[in-house]
């Protein structure tokens, strides 16, 4: 059972933002922005690659509701999902990071290349 499945089951507490019958949103315990919320499906899919495209309409509406609830819809926000090891996915359960509350910088994400350049 994944960490997020245990959160959905109520075995692990979360700081809930929003919930419906299919999805749950809660604050990330290691925030990368002033507002950092995770939106997850209650039914486990390991990653974005496993999702039926027709199912994403519900997730899209849910994320938009969360953004409105957090007051991010006007100023803007970022939605990120990581897929697989190289994509930085740490929990094998589809989840979307909703980040906002400040002007978000765009950084060079090539970790290995940047580390190699520093060692030269």
Protein Blocks (a to p, Z undefined) as FASTA:
>chain_A
ZZklmmmnomaccddfbdcfkbccdddfbdcbfbdcddddfbdcfblklpcfklmmmmmm
mmmmmmmmnopmmnopcddddedjknopabfcdcddddehiacddddfblmlmmmmmmZZ
